[in-house]
Amino acid sequence: MSQSSIQTFKELLIQAIGNFQLLGKLLEEEMTLLQQPGPTPEALEAITQRKNEQLEKIQADVDQRKAFLEAQGLTADMEGIEAFLTGLPDTTEKAMRQGWNQLVTKLEQVQQANKVNGQLINRATQHFDTLLNAFKASQNKVKVYNPAGGSGNISIPRTLGKA
């Protein structure tokens, strides 16, 4: 392997790790936002936009790694990565494997954080659906006080709300 190809792979790893770290921070921000009572749709939309931009960068990293491997005459998959790493001098191979393992670890961390956020979103959606169903069930009934001072339900026609 040439020194320039080793340097290129190293730069690709560093860039990819950095992009996954940024995505991880965005997922942490999203988790914090989701755990707050009543996060605004605008805030959630903004963080989603930032995550999508970061995911595009990560996809570009993947494409660059594939192109790099193919330029080396290797397959653009895990076998190609393994073949590249195996072809390096021992000390360089060890350092590059550490970098690759760090990238894989970051990927796993991001996947886990995304899973947790998905669960938080699902839980919030279930709570919202429950409240919406309860609201729909009691939509035509309003608690009011009767002449004796007690409370009761009365049906109010929808046309009253349109007046």
C-alpha positions in Angstrom: 0.0 0.0 0.0 1.2 3.4 -0.8 1.7 6.1 1.9 -0.9 8.3 0.1 -3.6 5.6 0.2 -2.9 5.0 3.9 -3.2 8.7 4.5 -6.4 8.9 2.5 -8.0 6.1 4.4 -6.9 7.7 7.7 -8.5 11.0 6.7 -11.7 9.2 5.6 -11.9 7.5 9.0 -11.3 10.7 10.9 -14.0 12.5 8.9 -16.5 9.7 9.3 -15.9 9.4 13.1 -16.4 13.2 13.4 -19.6 13.1 11.5 -20.9 10.3 13.7 -19.9 12.2 16.8 -21.9 15.2 15.5 -24.9 13.0 14.8 -24.6 11.6 18.3 -24.7 15.1 19.8 -27.8 15.9 17.7 -29.5 12.7 19.0 -28.6 13.8 22.6 -30.2 17.2 21.9 -33.2 15.4 20.5 -33.5 13.2 23.5 -33.3 16.1 25.9 -36.0 17.9 23.8 -38.2 14.8 23.8 -38.0 14.5 27.6 -39.1 18.0 28.1 -42.8 18.6 28.6 -44.4 19.8 25.4 -41.6 20.2 23.0 -42.5 22.6 20.2 -43.1 21.1 16.8 -40.7 23.8 15.4 -37.9 22.7 17.7 -38.4 19.1 16.7 -38.5 20.0 13.1 -35.3 22.0 13.4 -33.4 19.1 15.0 -34.8 16.7 12.4 -33.5 18.9 9.6 -30.1 19.1 11.2 -30.0 15.3 11.6 -31.0 14.8 8.0 -28.1 17.1 6.9 -25.7 15.1 9.1 -27.0 11.8 7.6 -26.3 13.2 4.2 -22.7 13.8 5.2 -22.5 10.3 6.6 -23.8 8.9 3.3 -21.2 10.9 1.5 -18.5 9.4 3.8 -19.8 5.9 2.9 -19.7 6.7 -0.8 -16.1 8.0 -0.5 -15.0 4.9 1.4 -16.6 2.7 -1.3 -14.9 4.7 -4.1 -11.6 4.5 -2.2 -11.8 0.7 -1.8 -12.7 0.3 -5.5 -9.8 2.5 -6.5 -7.6 0.1 -4.5 -8.9 -2.8 -6.5 -11.0 -4.1 -3.5 -14.6 -4.8 -3.0 -16.7 -2.0 -1.5 -17.8 -4.0 1.6 -16.4 -5.4 4.8 -14.3 -7.9 3.0 -12.7 -5.0 1.1 -12.0 -3.1 4.4 -10.5 -6.3 5.9 -8.3 -6.9 2.9 -7.1 -3.2 3.0 -6.3 -3.4 6.7 -4.6 -6.8 6.3 -2.4 -5.4 3.6 -0.9 -2.7 5.8 2.3 -2.9 7.8 1.8 -4.2 11.3 2.0 -0.9 13.2 -0.1 0.9 10.7 -2.7 -1.9 10.6 -3.0 -1.7 14.3 -3.6 2.0 14.3 -6.1 1.8 11.4 -8.0 -1.1 13.0 -8.3 1.1 16.2 -9.7 3.9 14.0 -12.1 1.5 12.2 -13.2 0.0 15.5 -13.9 3.5 16.9 -16.0 4.2 13.8 -18.0 1.0 14.3 -18.4 1.9 18.0 -19.7 5.3 17.1 -22.2 3.7 14.7 -23.5 1.4 17.4 -23.8 4.3 19.8 -25.8 6.3 17.3 -28.0 3.4 16.5 -28.8 2.9 20.2 -29.5 6.6 20.8 -31.7 6.6 17.7 -33.6 3.6 19.1 -34.2 5.3 22.4 -35.4 8.4 20.8 -37.7 6.4 18.6 -39.1 4.8 21.8 -39.6 8.2 23.4 -41.4 9.4 20.2 -43.6 6.3 20.2 -44.5 6.8 23.9 -45.4 10.4 23.3 -47.5 9.5 20.3 -49.4 6.9 22.3 -50.1 9.5 25.0 -51.2 11.9 22.4 -53.5 9.3 20.8 -55.0 8.4 24.2 -55.7 12.1 24.9 -57.1 12.6 21.5 -59.4 9.6 21.8 -60.6 10.7 25.2 -61.3 14.2 23.8 -63.2 12.7 20.9 -65.3 10.5 23.3 -66.3 13.5 25.4 -66.5 16.0 22.5 -70.2 16.5 22.8 -70.4 16.6 26.6 -69.4 19.5 28.8 -69.5 19.5 32.5 -71.5 22.4 33.9 -73.3 23.2 37.1 -77.0 22.6 37.3 -79.4 24.9 39.2 -79.0 22.8 42.4 -75.2 23.5 42.4 -74.2 20.0 41.3 -72.3 19.1 38.2 -73.6 17.1 35.3 -72.9 16.4 31.7 -75.1 18.0 29.0 -74.8 17.6 25.3 -74.1 20.7 23.4 -74.8 20.6 19.7 -71.9 21.4 17.4 -73.8 24.2 15.8 -73.4 26.2 19.0 -69.6 26.2 18.6 -69.9 27.6 15.1 -71.9 30.6 16.1 
